[in-house]
């Protein structure tokens, strides 16, 4: 069980700390300027040497960087100067610093976050080894992935399910009138509250409890979640292990989250899912989404085999640096679990749902391991909007619509030598967004080429029918499903 939450940190102390950090220039844009771009990039890549060299003076910035970004001990006198008007006693009292004789070390991780000028700070636990069971993670690759994937339309109410240190709630504060954040870990809620006040965005509703229990019966315009999605044989850490078997935590959120959405509301979560022997992973994910009444887009970004996956998460928790026998035992347990449950691989990605009240929602499960445009949130939001629009458009209305080709669409052809060059394959591709690629035949390529925003689709098909010696009605029946898919996926655009 998690340990009891610390006593609330006085808001005035957090405001004093914010004043000190801003005065020192310890911000998203200030730190790279102080260290140099080269030292900052090296630090982000895991090499602290250039940053250590750049912070050998006694300035407030150097003291803060050494404390919070480099994990070094700093003389108490320098800490006092860097944190003024916050006193050392107040800093120790809130857990920010720990005293070791006449030097201080960081007791919490405090680092600038967000866009330049945002003035945000994320408070989390220091990554000391071994990790505590209720360890609260800071900004990581998963949290950044979800932040980039979230649709940022203005909303009235937003929920961050499993907030951790409050990273997603910070972003929600920029476009939601009210933000609710939940977590089953009381320590996470404590640090998320510190994140909010220290970032100058107090006012979050912080609720303790597991999954949807704390907000039962309520509805939100937007729900985001970076849940404890890691597939493990045994729960060890609250931030990553749900205690539920396999990928059940992600399936359960997908099944239950529609009940928390307002009409037209959106939910987005990071997830892991299992690829099982003798089972189609796409069909498995479609089964999660069946009956939810939501349009949904699943984007798989990564795929790992069981051995890679176990090693990744053992490194994440520091178990790779522990006793060799312990590491081998944990690794063996993990691989044995995967073998017993017929797991061939584990997928990672983003699941986005929108409640549109349709009896025939649009669901697409896709794999996109290629580099994509970031942030991808606008692309996901556009897909959800187009899916609803094209679903609700009758065949007759679509035939009388003048479609246009999106500006980033290109046609790639593969040809082999023969009598001249013989085209053997054609691919439509997008240079932006998810950078989709879709094979297309000669007829489909001609339809796309003919969509110029002026000629209705029906008129274009009337022109193409004689060229293929087809009845226009038969051609319409063949073309409409293709065109609907091309509109949904953004190759063709409806009039604004």
Residue pairs with C-beta under 8 A, 6 or more apart in sequence:
2 133
2 134
2 184
2 185
2 186
2 187
2 238
3 132
3 134
3 186
3 187
4 186
5 186
5 187
5 189
5 190
6 95
6 187
6 190
8 190
8 193
9 94
9 95
9 190
9 193
9 194
9 197
10 90
10 94
11 197
11 202
13 86
13 90
13 93
13 94
14 94
14 194
14 197
14 198
15 197
16 85
16 86
16 90
17 83
17 86
17 91
17 96
17 110
17 198
18 119
18 121
18 197
18 198
18 199
18 200
19 85
19 86
20 60
20 82
20 83
20 84
20 85
20 86
21 27
21 64
21 110
21 112
21 121
21 198
22 119
23 60
24 30
24 59
24 60
24 61
24 64
24 82
25 31
25 33
25 34
25 61
26 60
26 61
26 64
26 65
26 112
27 112
27 116
27 119
28 112
28 113
28 114
28 115
28 116
28 117
28 118
28 120
29 116
29 117
30 61
30 112
31 40
31 61
31 65
31 69
31 112
32 40
34 54
34 61
34 62
34 65
35 43
35 50
35 51
35 54
35 55
35 65
36 50
36 54
38 50
39 50
39 51
39 53
39 54
40 51
42 48
42 49
42 50
42 51
43 50
43 51
43 69
43 70
48 70
51 65
51 69
51 70
52 66
52 70
52 72
54 62
55 61
55 62
55 63
55 65
55 66
55 70
56 62
58 78
58 81
60 81
60 82
61 82
63 74
63 78
63 79
63 81
63 82
64 82
66 72
66 74
67 74
67 79
67 82
67 97
67 104
67 105
67 106
68 106
68 109
68 110
68 111
69 111
71 105
71 106
71 126
72 105
73 100
73 103
73 104
73 105
74 82
74 103
74 104
74 105
75 102
75 103
75 104
76 88
76 99
76 102
76 103
76 104
79 88
79 91
79 97
79 104
80 87
80 88
83 91
88 97
88 99
88 104
91 97
91 104
92 98
92 99
92 107
94 194
95 107
95 108
96 106
96 107
96 108
96 110
97 104
97 105
97 106
97 107
98 104
98 105
98 106
98 107
106 126
107 126
108 123
108 124
108 125
108 126
108 191
108 194
109 122
109 123
109 124
109 125
109 126
109 127
109 138
110 121
110 122
110 123
110 198
111 121
111 122
111 138
111 139
112 120
112 121
113 120
113 121
113 122
113 139
113 167
113 170
114 120
114 170
118 199
119 199
119 200
120 170
120 199
120 200
120 201
121 195
121 198
121 199
122 138
122 139
122 165
122 166
122 167
122 170
122 195
122 199
123 138
123 165
123 166
123 191
123 194
123 195
123 198
124 136
124 137
124 138
124 139
124 164
124 165
124 191
125 131
125 132
125 135
125 136
125 137
125 138
125 187
125 191
127 318
129 318
129 321
129 322
130 317
130 318
130 322
131 237
131 317
131 318
133 236
133 237
133 238
134 185
134 186
134 187
134 188
134 238
135 237
135 238
135 239
136 164
136 165
136 185
136 187
136 188
136 191
136 239
137 143
137 164
137 165
137 239
137 240
138 165
138 167
139 165
139 167
142 226
142 270
143 164
143 167
143 168
143 226
145 270
145 301
145 350
146 168
146 224
146 225
146 226
146 268
146 269
146 270
146 350
147 167
147 168
147 171
147 375
148 374
148 375
148 376
148 377
149 268
149 299
149 350
149 352
149 375
149 376
149 377
149 380
150 168
150 171
150 222
150 224
150 268
150 377
151 222
151 266
151 268
151 352
151 377
151 378
151 380
151 381
151 384
152 171
152 174
152 175
152 377
152 378
152 381
153 175
153 381
154 175
154 176
155 175
155 176
155 177
155 221
155 222
156 176
156 177
156 178
156 221
157 176
157 177
157 178
157 180
157 219
157 220
157 221
157 222
157 262
158 172
158 175
158 176
158 178
158 179
158 180
158 220
158 221
158 222
158 223
158 224
159 179
159 180
159 181
159 182
159 215
159 220
159 222
159 223
159 224
159 260
160 166
160 168
160 169
160 172
160 179
160 180
160 181
160 182
160 224
160 225
161 182
161 211
161 212
161 223
161 224
161 225
161 227
161 253
161 257
161 269
162 182
162 183
162 184
162 225
162 226
162 227
162 228
163 169
163 181
163 182
163 183
163 188
163 189
163 192
163 206
164 183
164 185
164 188
164 192
164 226
164 239
165 188
165 191
165 192
165 195
166 181
166 191
166 192
166 193
166 195
166 196
166 204
167 195
167 226
168 224
168 225
168 226
169 179
169 181
169 192
169 195
169 196
169 204
170 195
170 196
170 199
170 201
172 179
172 222
172 224
173 179
173 196
173 201
173 204
176 221
176 222
178 203
178 205
179 203
179 204
179 205
180 204
180 205
180 207
180 215
180 220
181 189
181 192
181 204
181 205
181 206
181 207
182 206
182 207
182 208
182 209
182 214
182 215
183 189
183 192
183 208
184 208
184 209
184 210
184 211
184 238
185 238
185 239
186 208
188 238
188 239
189 206
189 207
189 208
192 204
192 206
193 204
193 206
196 202
196 203
196 204
207 214
207 215
208 214
211 252
211 253
211 256
212 256
212 257
212 259
212 260
215 260
218 260
219 260
219 261
219 262
219 265
220 260
220 261
220 262
220 265
221 261
221 262
221 264
221 265
221 266
222 265
222 266
222 267
222 268
223 257
223 260
223 261
223 265
223 266
223 267
223 268
223 269
224 267
224 268
224 269
225 253
225 257
225 267
225 268
225 269
225 270
226 269
226 270
227 242
227 249
227 250
227 253
227 269
227 270
227 271
228 238
228 239
228 240
228 241
228 242
228 249
229 240
229 242
229 247
229 249
229 250
229 270
229 271
229 272
230 240
230 241
230 272
230 313
231 246
231 247
231 272
231 274
231 309
231 343
231 346
232 240
232 241
232 313
232 334
233 333
233 334
233 336
233 337
234 241
234 333
235 241
235 242
235 243
236 317
237 317
240 313
240 316
240 317
242 248
242 249
244 252
246 274
246 341
247 271
247 272
247 273
247 274
250 269
250 271
250 272
250 273
250 288
250 351
251 288
253 269
253 271
254 269
254 271
254 288
254 289
254 292
254 351
254 353
255 288
255 292
257 267
257 269
257 353
258 267
258 292
258 293
258 294
258 353
258 355
260 267
261 267
261 294
261 353
261 354
261 355
262 355
263 355
263 356
263 357
264 354
264 355
264 356
265 354
265 355
266 352
266 353
266 354
266 355
266 381
266 384
267 294
267 352
267 353
267 354
268 350
268 351
268 352
268 353
268 380
269 350
269 351
270 348
270 349
270 350
271 348
271 349
271 350
271 351
272 346
272 347
272 348
273 281
273 284
273 285
273 300
273 346
273 347
274 281
274 284
274 341
274 343
274 345
274 346
274 347
275 281
275 303
275 343
275 344
275 345
275 346
275 347
276 284
276 341
276 342
276 343
276 344
277 342
277 343
277 344
278 342
279 342
281 347
281 365
282 365
285 298
285 351
285 365
286 363
286 365
289 296
289 298
289 353
289 361
289 363
290 363
292 353
292 361
293 355
293 356
293 357
293 358
293 359
293 361
294 353
294 354
294 355
294 356
294 361
295 353
295 354
295 356
295 358
295 361
295 362
295 363
295 384
295 387
295 388
295 391
296 351
296 352
296 353
296 354
296 361
296 362
296 363
296 364
297 351
297 352
297 364
297 366
297 380
297 383
297 384
297 387
298 349
298 350
298 351
298 352
298 363
298 364
298 365
298 366
299 349
299 350
299 352
299 366
299 367
299 368
299 376
299 380
299 434
300 347
300 348
300 349
300 365
300 366
300 367
300 368
300 369
301 348
301 349
301 350
301 368
301 369
302 347
302 348
302 349
302 369
303 345
303 346
303 347
303 348
303 367
303 369
304 312
304 345
304 346
304 348
305 344
305 345
306 334
306 335
306 338
306 339
306 343
306 344
306 345
306 346
307 335
309 334
309 338
309 346
310 330
310 331
310 334
310 335
310 338
311 320
311 331
314 320
314 327
314 330
314 331
314 334
319 326
319 327
319 330
320 327
337 343
347 367
350 380
352 380
352 384
354 384
354 388
356 388
358 388
358 391
358 392
360 391
361 391
362 387
362 388
362 390
362 391
362 488
364 387
364 488
366 434
368 434
368 435
368 436
370 435
371 435
372 433
372 434
372 435
373 379
373 432
373 433
373 434
373 435
376 433
376 434
379 432
379 433
379 434
379 490
382 433
382 490
383 488
383 489
383 490
386 487
386 488
386 489
386 490
386 494
387 488
389 487
389 494
390 398
390 484
390 487
390 488
390 494
393 401
393 494
395 476
395 480
398 457
398 480
398 483
398 484
399 456
399 457
399 458
399 461
399 476
399 480
400 456
400 457
400 458
401 456
401 457
401 494
401 495
402 451
402 452
402 453
402 454
402 455
402 456
402 457
402 495
403 451
403 453
403 457
403 483
403 487
403 492
403 493
403 494
403 495
404 451
404 452
404 453
404 492
404 493
404 495
405 448
405 449
405 451
405 452
405 491
405 492
405 493
406 430
406 490
406 491
406 492
406 493
408 430
408 431
408 432
408 433
409 428
409 429
409 430
409 431
409 448
409 491
410 428
410 429
410 430
410 431
411 426
411 427
411 428
411 429
411 440
411 445
411 448
411 449
412 426
412 427
412 428
412 429
413 423
413 425
413 426
413 427
414 423
414 424
414 425
414 426
414 427
415 421
415 422
415 423
415 424
416 422
416 424
425 439
426 439
426 440
426 441
426 442
426 445
427 437
427 438
427 439
427 440
428 436
428 437
428 438
428 439
428 440
428 444
428 445
428 448
428 486
428 491
429 435
429 436
429 437
429 438
430 436
430 437
430 490
430 491
433 490
436 489
436 490
436 491
438 489
438 491
440 448
443 464
443 468
443 478
443 479
444 482
444 486
446 464
447 460
447 461
447 464
447 479
447 482
447 483
448 486
448 491
448 492
450 460
450 463
450 464
451 457
451 460
451 492
453 495
457 479
457 483
458 476
461 472
461 475
461 476
461 479
462 472
464 475
465 471
465 472
465 475
468 475
483 492
486 492
487 493
487 494
